């Protein structure tokens, strides 16, 4: 078992020697099941887990520093705007147990699921958020529908929804632990989250960008034309890459 498996599935041990993964135990605790506290803890998992978390923190921090070292264009003034909404969906309560591989048994719950979503614009970057753990394809739909080229989906923000995992509608036919443990019914959350985030992002003002039209010189490539303009019109090397991105290069024989 590699470090990722140990990190994601640190084991608790029942007296019957049956192993239960950490995610199942945490879910049981979240929904107020006191039986979870009676399960003895695997001391090896408890010893290794903090060290694995520290290692992942270090890897993340080093990657962040590496990316920042390659940022050459910085803006001192950016527009910030944001909005939040709540998506409410009908809920279900599970009546049986079992990790995955077979359908679960459920009854309707009187308490609906509430998922808080939000959109935040920082300059020409849009962030979509949800206080739940979404399936990746939900975030991909939000990014595909955004008018911002740089759109990032952030989950598990601003508290924790009472949903468990948020699968895509088509995933409810697959009996994984994420689907079986979800308090959601299909047909609500995916459309509500994608539609809500798309609507909030759409209302945000498109970032203004000055576009310069440059006729591509005869015998010059598009890149050479951009570079020639930047080298002769940019006051410093730091601003050249930004200006080059904003150039619309048109071949000299073309017309606008």
N, C-alpha and C positions, 0 to 999 in steps of 0.2 A: 504493500500500500504506500503510495507516494505522499508527499507532504500535503498536496491539495486534498486528497481523500481524507487524510487525518484531520485537516482543518475543517472541511465541510461536514464530516461525519464523525466527530468526536463521540465516542461510544459511552453510553450508560449501560450498566449491567444489572439485569434482574436476577433475583435468587435462582430462577429457573435456568440461568445461563443464556436466556434469550437476549440478543443485543437490540437496542433501540437507539436510533440516531438522535443526535442533539436537536435537530430541527423538530422532530416529533415531540420531544420533551418540552422544548420551549413553547411550541404551539399549545400544548396542554396547559402549561402555566399561564399563558396569555389569556386563555378562555376560562381560567379560574378552576381548574381541576386539581383538587388537593392531592389526588393520588400520585401526581407527578413528583411530589416532594418525598414520597416514600421509596423511590427507586434509588438504590445505592449508586454512588458516583464511581466511575472507573478512574482510579488515581493516575494512571498513565496518561489518559486523555486530558485530565485536568492539569497535569504538569506540562504537557506539550503545547496545549492550546495557546497560552499567553505568549510563548516564545514564537509560535507561528504567526500570531497577530503582529508581534513586533517586527518580524522579518518582512511581512507584507507591507507594513507601514514604511519601513526603510526603502523597500523597492519602489513604492509609490512616490516617496519624497525625492529619491534620486532621479526618477523619471521626470518629475515636475521641474527640478532644477535644470535637467538637460534641455527640456523644451524651452524654458525661460531664457536659457543662454543663446537660443537661436532666434529670439524675437528682436528684430532690429528697428521696427517702426512702433513707436509708442505715442498714444494720444493723451493729451492732458485734459481734454474736455470731451465728455461723452454724455449722451442723453440716456437717462434711466427711467423706465416706466414699467408698471406691472399691474397685475390683476389676479384675483383669486375667485374661484367658484367651488361649489360642492356638487358632486355627482351622487345621487341617491338611487340605490338599486334594491330590488327585493332580495331577501336572504333565505338561506336554508340552514338547517341544523342537522349535523350528521348523527345517525343513530347507531352505527356500528364502528368497528375498528379495522385496522389493516392498512399497511403502508401503500401498496399499489398492486396493480395487476388484475384487479377485479372491481366491478362497479360497487359504489357505496350505497348505503341506504340513508335517505334523508326525509325530513319533514319541513314544511314551511316554517319560517321563523317570523315572529311578530315584530322583531326589531330589524329594520332595514339596514343595509350597508351604506355607510357614508364615506366617500373618498374625496379628500380635498385636493383640488388641482390648481395650478397657477401658471402664469406666464410672466416672464421677466425679460425685459430687453435692456441690454447694456451695450450702447453704441450700435454696432451692426451685427451683434450676436443676440440670439433669442434662446432663452432657457425655458423648457417646459418642465413642470414638476408635478409629482403626485406623492401623497403620503402613504403609498403602498408599493409593493414589489410587483411591477408589471412584466408581462411577457415581452420579450425583445421586439416582436413584430408590432406591438402597439406603439412603441416609441418610433419604430421605423415609419409607420404610417404618419405620425405627427411630423417627422422630419421631411417626409416626401410632400406633405401638403403645405409646408411653411414657405412663405415668400422670402424668408431670410436664408441666405446661402449657408450660413453657419448657425445651425440649430442643434441644441444639445438637450437630451432628455435626462432629467435627474429624478431619481425615485427615492423613496423612504425619507421624504423631507417634511418638515412642519408637523411632527407628530406621527402617529401610527393609526391607520384606518383599521376598522374591525372586519376587514375582508379576507385576511390571509393573502395568498398569491392572487394575482389578477390575470387569469389566462385569457387568451383569445377565444372567441366563440367556438372556433373549430376544434380547439384543444380539449373541449369538454368530452369529446368522444374517446379520449386517450386517458387511461386510468393511472396516471402518475400520482405521486404523493402531493404534488403541487395542486393538481386538479381536485383530488379527493379531499384535501384539507381546506379548500377554498370555501368561504361562506357565501360565495356568489352563485347565482343561477346564470346560465348563458343567456345572451340576448340583450344585455343592458350595459355592462361596464365598458366594454371595448368601444362601442359607438359613443357612449356618453363622454368618455375621456378624450377620444380622438376629436370628436366634434367640438367639445368644450375648449380644448387647447387650440385647435385650428381657429375657432372663432375669436378667441382672445388675441392670438398672434396676428390675425388678419386686421384687427382694429388698430394695431400699433402702426405708427408712422414709419413708412419706408425710409431708411437712413439716406440722407442726402449724399450724393456723390458727384463730384465734378468730373465730367467725361470730356476729355480732349480728343479731338479728331486729328489724326496724323496721316497724311498721305504717305503711303509706303514708297520710298524712293526706288527709282528704276534700278534693277540689279541688286537691290537689298532685300534681305529676308525680313520677315515681320519682327523677329527678335532684334536684328541689327537696327531696324528703324526705331524700335522702342529704346534700345540702349543709346543710340545716337541722341535722341531727344532728351533722355534723362541726364546724360552726361553734360549736355549743353544748357539745360534749363533748371536743373535741381541745385539748390544752394549747398547741399551737403550729401554725402554718400548715404546717410541714414534715410533720407526722403526719396531716394531714387526708386527703390523697389515699390513704394506706395504709388508714386506717380506712374510707373510703368504699368501697374495693374489697372489704372484708370484710363489708359489710352485705348481708343478705338482706332485700330490701324486699318486703313482702306488702301488697297492697291491704287497706284497712280492712274490707272486706266479706268477705274470704277467711278461711279457717281453715287452720291448719297440719295 
